Amino acid sequence: MDKSFISTAAIGAAAGALIGAGAAALISTQRGEQIRHTVLDAVDALRETGPQVNEKVHALAEKSQDVTGVVKETLGAVKELKDETASVARDVKSNVQESVKSSSNSTDYNEAMQTPAAAGNAAAPNKPKDGSAGSI
């Protein structure tokens, strides 16, 4: 967190406490001297707890900066993983397309070899057409 934000927050908290004390004094049924003591006690309590609150606010600011750093690192790692995954997916797609294309080309070749003219030249004259070894 920004130091100016912390200072503004601390000033706002102190101002709120004083305004609240003033409002309480205006609507209170206590005598002036009692109200003065109450307000002074509140101011003293604020002075005592102010440094502790300030320390806690600074500690919280540091933790939020640490968390922000971790989130940024994680986001970077996720983006990197996304890019690697997209690259692998493109490679797989390309390989599948090439495989299908070469499979298609070899199917055309195999079909061409199965034409009657090619089959007649390639087959032995006494070889059975059912794929068995035939009689010996």
C-alpha positions as CSV (number, residue, x, y, z in Angstrom):
1,M,0.0,0.0,0.0
2,D,1.0,3.6,-0.6
3,K,2.3,5.6,2.4
4,S,0.0,8.5,1.5
5,F,-3.0,6.1,1.7
6,I,-1.8,4.9,5.2
7,S,-1.4,8.5,6.4
8,T,-4.7,9.5,5.0
9,A,-6.4,6.5,6.7
10,A,-4.8,7.3,10.0
11,I,-5.8,10.9,9.8
12,G,-9.3,9.9,8.8
13,A,-9.5,7.5,11.8
14,A,-8.4,10.2,14.2
15,A,-10.7,12.8,12.7
16,G,-13.6,10.3,13.0
17,A,-12.8,9.7,16.6
18,L,-12.8,13.4,17.4
19,I,-15.9,14.1,15.5
20,G,-17.6,11.3,17.2
21,A,-16.5,12.6,20.6
22,G,-17.8,16.1,19.7
23,A,-21.1,14.7,18.6
24,A,-21.4,12.7,21.8
25,A,-20.6,15.9,23.8
26,L,-23.4,17.8,22.0
27,I,-26.1,15.3,22.6
28,S,-24.9,14.2,26.1
29,T,-26.7,15.0,29.3
30,Q,-23.5,15.1,31.2
31,R,-22.0,18.3,32.7
32,G,-19.3,20.1,30.8
33,E,-16.5,19.0,33.1
34,Q,-17.5,15.3,32.8
35,I,-17.7,15.6,29.0
36,R,-14.2,17.2,29.0
37,H,-12.8,14.3,31.0
38,T,-14.5,11.8,28.8
39,V,-13.1,13.5,25.6
40,L,-9.6,13.8,27.1
41,D,-9.7,10.1,28.1
42,A,-10.7,9.2,24.6
43,V,-7.9,11.3,23.2
44,D,-5.4,9.7,25.6
45,A,-6.6,6.3,24.6
46,L,-6.2,7.3,20.9
47,R,-2.7,8.5,21.5
48,E,-1.8,5.2,23.3
49,T,-3.3,3.0,20.7
50,G,-2.3,5.1,17.7
51,P,1.3,3.7,17.4
52,Q,0.0,0.1,17.7
53,V,-2.6,0.8,15.0
54,N,0.0,2.4,12.9
55,E,2.3,-0.6,13.2
56,K,-0.5,-3.0,12.4
57,V,-1.4,-0.9,9.3
58,H,2.2,-1.0,8.1
59,A,2.4,-4.8,8.7
60,L,-0.8,-5.2,6.8
61,A,0.6,-3.1,4.0
62,E,3.7,-5.2,3.8
63,K,1.7,-8.4,3.7
64,S,-0.5,-7.0,1.0
65,Q,2.6,-6.2,-1.1
66,D,3.9,-9.7,-0.5
67,V,0.6,-11.2,-1.6
68,T,0.6,-8.9,-4.6
69,G,4.0,-10.2,-5.6
70,V,2.9,-13.8,-5.2
71,V,-0.2,-13.2,-7.3
72,K,1.9,-11.5,-10.0
73,E,4.3,-14.5,-10.1
74,T,1.4,-17.0,-10.2
75,L,-0.2,-15.0,-13.0
76,G,3.0,-15.1,-14.9
77,A,3.4,-18.8,-14.5
78,V,-0.2,-19.4,-15.6
79,K,0.3,-17.3,-18.7
80,E,3.5,-19.2,-19.5
81,L,1.7,-22.5,-19.0
82,K,-1.2,-21.3,-21.2
83,D,1.3,-20.4,-24.0
84,E,3.1,-23.8,-23.7
85,T,-0.2,-25.6,-23.8
86,A,-1.3,-23.7,-26.9
87,S,2.0,-24.5,-28.6
88,V,1.7,-28.2,-27.8
89,A,-1.9,-28.2,-29.0
90,R,-0.8,-26.6,-32.3
91,D,1.9,-29.3,-32.7
92,V,-0.5,-32.1,-32.0
93,K,-3.0,-30.7,-34.4
94,S,-0.4,-30.4,-37.1
95,N,0.8,-33.9,-36.5
96,V,-2.7,-35.3,-36.7
97,Q,-3.4,-33.4,-39.9
98,E,-0.1,-34.7,-41.4
99,S,-1.0,-38.2,-40.3
100,V,-4.4,-38.0,-41.8
101,K,-3.0,-36.6,-45.0
102,S,-0.4,-39.3,-45.3
103,S,-2.9,-42.0,-44.4
104,S,-5.2,-40.7,-47.1
105,N,-2.3,-40.8,-49.6
106,S,-1.4,-44.4,-48.7
107,T,-5.1,-45.4,-48.9
108,D,-5.2,-44.0,-52.4
109,Y,-2.0,-46.0,-53.3
110,N,-3.5,-49.2,-51.7
111,E,-6.7,-48.7,-53.6
112,A,-4.8,-48.2,-56.8
113,M,-2.9,-51.5,-56.2
114,Q,-6.2,-53.3,-55.7
115,T,-7.4,-52.6,-59.3
116,P,-8.0,-55.7,-61.4
117,A,-5.0,-55.0,-63.6
118,A,-2.6,-54.5,-60.7
119,A,-4.1,-57.3,-58.7
120,G,-3.8,-59.7,-61.7
121,N,-0.1,-58.9,-62.2
122,A,0.7,-59.0,-58.5
123,A,-1.1,-62.2,-57.6
124,A,0.4,-65.7,-58.2
125,P,-1.7,-67.8,-60.6
126,N,-2.5,-70.6,-58.2
127,K,-2.8,-68.6,-55.1
128,P,-6.3,-68.7,-53.5
129,K,-8.2,-65.4,-53.3
130,D,-9.6,-66.1,-49.8
131,G,-6.2,-65.4,-48.1
132,S,-5.5,-69.1,-47.1
133,A,-2.3,-70.8,-48.0
134,G,-4.1,-73.2,-50.3
135,S,-3.5,-76.9,-50.7
136,I,0.1,-78.2,-50.7
